[in-house]
Amino acid sequence: MALTVAIIGRPNVGKSTLFNRLVGQRLALVDDTPGVTRDRREGEAALGDLRFRVIDTAGLDEAEPGSLGARTQEQTARALAGADVALFLIDARAGLTPLDRHFADWLRRGKVPVVLVANKVEGRAGGNGRFEAYALGLGEPIAISAEHGEGMAELYAALAPFAEAPAAEAAGERERPLQLAVIGRPNVGKSTLVNRLLGEERVLTGPEAGITRDAIATLWHWRGRAVRLIDTAGLRRRPKVEEKLEKLSVADTLRAVRFAEVVVLVVDATQGIEKQDLAIAEMVEEEGRALVLAVNKWDAVEDKQAALRRLRDRLETSLPQLQGLRLVTLSALSGAGLAKLMPAVIETHEAWNRRIPTPRLNRWLAHVQERHPPPLVSGRRLKLRYMAQANIRPPTFALFASKPGELPETYRRYLVNLLREDFDLPGVPIRMMLRKGKNPYAG
């Protein structure tokens, strides 16, 4: 079983910076504002030949029972309970604080082994704080600088004894998980939906808007299939995004969309599809990701038939480029209708990966031209000579024509809609590139 390491410490000691250093990329948001991290974030880390799972946690702080801070601490406690070893970080430049001492006592009473790490020791700034750390009774502190990468060899030496076989490679190649991102406006129930799918309180939820800040990824299995499920921060209209931290959260969400294969857009059934929902859907389509619409809080809708008609009419008029978009009505709070979501995701993913044989495409193209020929240009009929699928994810087609620049946009849309209908490609973006065919009589 892979080694699991949890990074623990009070706010602003560099936990997320160390997390990013270990996973080799900027996954966790880093800012000078205390309490940026709220949910626990997981990643695959590497130190030399040592491979392990690392968990970034929220900063340990005192909080009133039932408050957002208390729920955040519960997430940290769950991360610690599932870890094989904890890295307890202190800020060596700031020296020991009462909070450091308080939580060191808490860690000592637990069953999880603790490795004490004194961060921010670049230069001579943290020398005194490192020596103060001996008073915590957690053994010799390891001096590192997460920001500059110093002390990683010493950290490797401290973690290696906890690994069963640090130099051995994992047996067999891991199944590549389906990348599934859950996005939407704030407070539409994204985190509640993720928790319901996972069957545990994996991410923080509550009535407060903007609880989720990072894009939190969790490896999950649905009917034996590996899925990387990503909960994201709510996307507000761009003029309303002013704070630096919210801009970082939005950038993290957009990055999650770019790396996703299927995106579940969650909307509030009691509010209907709003302009911001349509803007998010268009952004997903422009990125070429497959999209599924999850209409949450469906149990709060009284006239369900009328509401469903309004939803479908709005999609048909406002998102014609995603005709046939799969729509799933559900309640994340109660779990009603949830069983329909993942089958819709898998079907959409299959359509997004579908490849159509070239002979079949060209028979289809000939039949389409017989039924509805291209328009005349300067008194002459445009000729559509050949068609081939250039790529998948999303389905991309190359159409060779005699005068591609003269083909009207309306006829191109007509071909795209027929492709979607005749080859079962509902709700996925379709790209069509127009190319000029070679003249066989030239020269």
C-alpha positions in Angstrom: 0.0 0.0 0.0 1.3 3.5 -0.9 2.6 5.7 1.8 0.3 8.6 2.8 1.7 11.8 4.3 -0.4 14.6 5.8 1.1 18.1 6.1 -0.1 19.7 9.4 0.5 23.1 11.0 -1.0 26.5 11.9 -1.9 29.0 9.1 0.8 30.5 7.0 3.7 28.2 7.8 4.1 27.1 4.2 2.1 23.9 4.1 0.7 24.5 0.6 4.1 25.7 -0.7 5.6 22.4 0.5 2.7 20.5 -1.0 3.4 22.1 -4.4 7.1 21.4 -4.1 6.5 17.7 -3.4 3.9 17.2 -6.2 6.1 19.1 -8.7 3.4 21.7 -9.8 1.4 24.5 -8.4 -1.8 22.7 -7.5 -2.6 24.4 -4.1 -3.4 28.1 -3.9 -0.6 30.0 -2.1 -1.2 33.5 -0.7 -0.1 35.6 2.3 -3.7 35.7 3.5 -4.1 33.3 6.5 -6.5 30.4 6.0 -6.4 30.1 2.2 -6.6 26.3 2.3 -9.9 25.0 3.7 -10.4 21.6 2.2 -7.8 18.9 2.2 -6.1 18.5 -1.2 -4.3 15.3 -2.3 -1.6 14.7 -4.8 1.0 12.2 -6.0 4.4 13.2 -4.6 8.0 12.3 -5.4 11.2 12.7 -3.4 14.0 10.9 -5.3 12.9 7.3 -5.7 10.3 7.7 -2.9 6.7 7.8 -4.2 3.8 8.7 -1.9 0.4 10.3 -1.5 0.6 13.7 0.1 -2.3 15.7 1.7 -2.4 19.4 2.1 -4.6 20.5 5.0 -6.1 23.7 6.4 -4.2 25.6 9.0 -4.8 24.5 12.6 -6.5 27.2 14.6 -8.9 27.6 17.5 -12.6 27.8 16.4 -16.1 27.9 17.9 -18.0 24.6 17.6 -20.2 24.5 14.5 -18.4 27.4 12.8 -16.7 27.2 9.4 -13.4 27.0 11.2 -14.5 24.1 13.2 -15.7 22.2 10.1 -12.3 23.0 8.5 -10.5 21.4 11.5 -12.7 18.3 11.2 -11.4 18.0 7.6 -7.8 18.2 8.9 -8.5 15.6 11.6 -9.9 13.2 8.9 -6.7 13.7 6.8 -4.5 12.9 9.8 -6.5 9.8 10.7 -6.0 8.4 7.2 -2.3 9.2 7.1 0.7 6.9 7.8 2.9 9.8 8.9 2.4 13.6 9.6 4.7 16.4 8.7 4.2 19.0 11.4 5.4 22.4 10.0 6.5 25.4 12.0 7.7 28.8 10.8 11.3 28.9 11.9 11.5 32.7 11.2 8.6 33.4 13.4 9.7 31.0 16.1 7.4 28.9 18.3 3.9 30.2 19.1 1.3 29.1 21.6 -0.6 27.5 18.8 2.4 25.5 17.7 2.7 24.2 21.3 -1.0 23.5 21.6 -1.2 21.4 18.4 2.1 19.7 19.1 0.5 18.3 22.3 -2.5 17.2 20.2 -0.3 15.4 17.8 1.7 13.7 20.5 -1.5 12.2 22.0 -2.4 10.7 18.6 -1.3 7.4 17.1 0.1 8.8 13.8 4.0 9.2 13.8 5.0 12.8 13.5 8.0 14.3 11.7 8.8 17.9 12.9 9.8 20.2 10.0 11.1 23.8 10.5 10.3 25.7 7.4 11.6 29.0 6.0 15.2 28.5 7.1 16.8 29.9 4.0 19.9 31.9 4.9 20.3 32.4 8.7 16.8 33.8 9.3 15.3 30.7 10.9 18.2 29.4 13.0 16.8 30.4 16.3 13.3 29.1 15.6 14.7 25.8 14.6 16.5 25.3 17.9 13.3 26.4 19.8 11.4 23.6 18.0 13.3 21.0 20.2 11.0 22.2 23.1 8.0 20.6 21.4 9.2 17.1 22.3 8.7 15.8 18.7 12.3 14.9 18.1 14.9 16.7 16.0 13.4 19.3 13.6 14.3 19.0 9.9 15.3 22.3 8.5 13.9 23.1 5.0 12.9 25.9 2.7 9.8 24.8 0.8 9.9 27.8 -1.4 13.5 27.3 -2.5 13.7 23.5 -2.3 16.4 23.4 0.4 16.5 20.4 2.8 14.7 18.0 0.6 17.4 15.3 1.0 16.9 15.4 4.8 13.2 15.2 4.4 13.6 12.1 2.2 15.8 10.5 4.8 13.1 11.1 7.5 10.2 9.7 5.3 12.0 6.7 3.8 11.7 4.5 6.9 7.9 4.7 6.7 7.7 3.5 3.2 7.6 -0.3 2.6 9.7 -0.2 -0.6 10.8 3.3 -1.5 12.9 2.3 -4.5 10.4 -0.2 -6.0 8.2 0.9 -8.8 4.4 0.3 -8.6 3.5 -3.1 -10.0 1.7 -2.7 -13.3 0.6 0.5 -14.9 -2.2 2.3 -13.2 -5.5 2.6 -14.9 -5.9 6.2 -16.2 -8.8 7.7 -14.4 -11.6 9.7 -16.1 -11.1 13.4 -15.3 -14.5 14.7 -14.1 -14.8 18.3 -12.9 -17.9 19.7 -11.1 -18.4 23.4 -11.7 -21.1 26.1 -11.4 -22.0 29.4 -9.7 -21.5 29.7 -5.9 -24.0 28.0 -3.6 -25.7 25.7 -6.2 -24.6 22.5 -4.3 -21.4 21.5 -6.0 -19.6 20.3 -2.9 -22.8 18.6 -1.5 -23.0 16.7 -4.8 -19.3 15.7 -4.6 -19.8 14.5 -1.0 -22.9 12.5 -2.0 -21.1 10.8 -4.9 -18.1 9.9 -2.7 -20.3 8.8 0.2 -18.4 10.9 2.8 -17.9 14.5 3.9 -14.8 14.9 1.7 -15.2 18.6 1.1 -16.6 21.4 3.2 -20.2 22.4 2.7 -22.4 25.0 4.3 -24.7 28.0 3.7 -21.7 30.4 3.4 -20.9 31.4 -0.1 -17.4 30.8 -1.4 -16.4 28.0 1.0 -14.5 26.1 -1.7 -11.4 27.9 -2.8 -9.1 25.2 -4.3 -10.0 22.8 -7.0 -10.1 19.6 -4.8 -9.4 16.3 -6.7 -10.3 13.0 -5.2 -9.6 9.6 -6.8 -12.8 7.5 -6.7 -14.1 4.3 -8.3 -17.6 4.0 -9.8 -18.6 0.5 -10.7 -14.9 -0.5 -11.0 -14.0 2.4 -13.1 -11.4 4.9 -11.8 -12.7 8.5 -11.7 -10.7 11.6 -10.6 -13.5 13.8 -9.2 -12.7 17.5 -8.9 -14.8 19.9 -6.8 -14.2 23.6 -7.8 -14.8 27.1 -6.5 -18.0 28.9 -7.7 -17.7 31.1 -10.8 -19.3 34.5 -10.5 -19.6 37.1 -13.2 -16.2 38.6 -14.1 -17.0 42.2 -13.0 -17.8 40.9 -9.5 -14.5 39.1 -9.0 -12.3 41.7 -7.4 -10.3 40.2 -4.5 -6.9 38.6 -5.4 -7.8 35.4 -3.6 -11.0 34.9 -5.6 -9.1 35.6 -8.8 -6.8 32.8 -7.8 -9.7 30.5 -7.1 -11.3 31.3 -10.5 -8.0 30.6 -12.3 -7.8 27.3 -10.4 -11.3 26.3 -11.6 -10.5 27.2 -15.2 -7.4 25.1 -15.0 -9.5 22.2 -13.7 -11.8 22.6 -16.7 -8.9 22.6 -19.2 -7.5 19.3 -17.7 -11.0 17.7 -17.4 -12.5 15.3 -19.9 -16.1 15.6 -18.8 -17.5 18.6 -16.9 -20.7 18.5 -14.8 -22.3 22.0 -14.7 -24.5 22.2 -11.6 -27.4 24.7 -11.8 -30.0 25.6 -9.1 -33.5 24.2 -10.2 -35.2 26.9 -8.1 -33.5 29.7 -10.0 -33.5 28.1 -13.5 -30.7 28.5 -16.0 -29.2 32.0 -15.6 -27.0 34.0 -17.8 -23.9 33.1 -15.8 -24.8 29.4 -16.2 -24.9 29.8 -20.0 -21.6 31.7 -20.0 -20.0 28.9 -18.1 -21.4 26.3 -20.5 -20.1 28.3 -23.5 -16.6 28.4 -21.8 -16.6 24.6 -21.4 -17.7 24.2 -25.1 -14.9 26.6 -26.3 -12.4 24.5 -24.3 -13.7 21.4 -26.1 -14.7 19.5 -23.0 -17.7 17.2 -22.8 -20.6 18.7 -20.8 -23.4 17.2 -18.6 -26.0 19.5 -17.0 -27.0 18.6 -13.4 -30.1 20.4 -12.2 -29.8 20.3 -8.4 -32.5 21.0 -5.7 -35.1 19.3 -8.0 -37.0 18.2 -4.9 -37.8 21.9 -4.2 -39.5 22.4 -7.5 -43.3 22.1 -7.4 -44.4 22.0 -11.1 -41.6 19.7 -12.4 -43.1 19.2 -15.9 -43.3 22.9 -16.5 -39.8 23.5 -15.1 -38.4 20.8 -17.3 -40.0 22.4 -20.4 -38.5 25.8 -19.5 -35.1 24.2 -19.0 -35.1 22.4 -22.4 -36.5 25.5 -24.2 -33.7 27.7 -22.7 -31.0 25.2 -23.7 -32.4 24.9 -27.3 -32.5 28.6 -27.8 -29.3 29.7 -25.9 -27.0 26.7 -26.5 -27.6 25.5 -30.0 -23.9 24.5 -30.3 -24.5 21.8 -27.7 -27.7 20.3 -29.1 -28.8 17.1 -27.2 -26.9 18.1 -24.0 -27.7 15.5 -21.4 -29.8 17.0 -18.5 -30.0 15.2 -15.2 -32.5 16.4 -12.5 -31.4 15.4 -8.9 -31.1 16.4 -5.3 -27.6 16.3 -4.0 -28.9 16.7 -0.4 -31.2 13.7 -0.4 -29.6 11.7 -3.2 -32.8 11.5 -5.3 -32.0 11.1 -9.0 -28.2 10.7 -8.4 -28.1 7.3 -10.0 -28.7 8.9 -13.4 -25.7 11.2 -13.3 -22.7 8.9 -13.8 -24.3 6.9 -16.6 -24.9 10.2 -18.4 -21.3 11.1 -17.7 -20.0 7.8 -19.2 -22.2 8.1 -22.3 -21.1 11.6 -22.9 -17.4 10.6 -22.5 -17.9 7.8 -25.0 -19.4 10.2 -27.5 -16.5 12.7 -26.9 -14.1 9.9 -27.8 -16.0 8.5 -30.8 -14.2 8.0 -34.1 -16.2 7.6 -37.3 -14.6 5.6 -40.2 -13.8 7.7 -43.2 -15.8 5.6 -45.8 -18.9 5.9 -43.7 -18.4 9.6 -43.4 -18.1 10.1 -47.1 -21.1 8.0 -47.9 -23.0 10.2 -45.4 -21.6 13.4 -47.1 -22.8 12.2 -50.5 -26.2 11.4 -49.2 -26.4 14.8 -47.5 -25.5 16.7 -50.7 -28.2 14.7 -52.6 -30.8 15.6 -50.0 -29.8 19.2 -49.5 -27.1 20.5 -52.0 -24.7 23.3 -51.0 -25.8 26.8 -52.2 -24.8 28.4 -55.4 -21.8 30.8 -55.4 -21.5 33.2 -58.4 -23.9 30.9 -60.3 -21.9 27.8 -59.7 -22.6 25.0 -57.2 -20.0 24.5 -54.4 -18.5 21.0 -54.3 -17.9 19.2 -51.1 -15.3 16.7 -52.2 -14.2 14.7 -49.2 -14.5 14.4 -45.4 -12.4 12.8 -42.7 -12.3 12.8 -38.9 -9.0 14.5 -37.9 -9.2 14.0 -34.2 -11.3 13.0 -31.2 -11.7 14.7 -27.7 -13.6 16.6 -29.1 -14.7 15.1 -32.4 -12.9 17.2 -35.1 -13.7 16.8 -38.9 -11.8 18.1 -42.0 -14.1 19.0 -44.9 -12.5 19.5 -48.3 -14.4 21.8 -50.6 -13.9 23.6 -53.9 -14.3 27.0 -52.3 -14.2 26.6 -48.6 -14.2 30.3 -47.9 -17.5 30.7 -49.7 -19.4 28.0 -47.7 -22.1 29.8 -45.7 -22.0 29.5 -41.9 -25.6 28.3 -42.0 -24.7 25.3 -44.1 -21.7 24.5 -41.9 -24.0 24.5 -38.9 -26.5 22.3 -40.8 -23.7 19.8 -41.4 -22.6 19.8 -37.8 -26.2 19.3 -36.5 -26.7 16.4 -38.9 -23.4 14.9 -37.8 -24.5 15.1 -34.2 -27.8 13.5 -35.0 -26.8 10.8 -37.4 -23.6 9.6 -35.5 -25.0 9.9 -32.0 -22.9 12.8 -30.7 -25.3 14.6 -28.4 -24.1 17.5 -26.3 -20.4 17.3 -27.2 -18.5 20.1 -29.0 -17.9 19.4 -32.7 -15.2 21.1 -34.6 -15.3 21.4 -38.4 -12.3 22.6 -40.4 -12.8 23.7 -44.0 -10.0 22.9 -46.4 -9.5 23.5 -50.1 -9.4 20.2 -52.1 -6.7 19.7 -54.7 -7.8 20.3 -58.4 -6.9 17.1 -60.2 -6.6 19.1 -63.5 -4.3 21.7 -62.2 -1.1 21.9 -64.4 
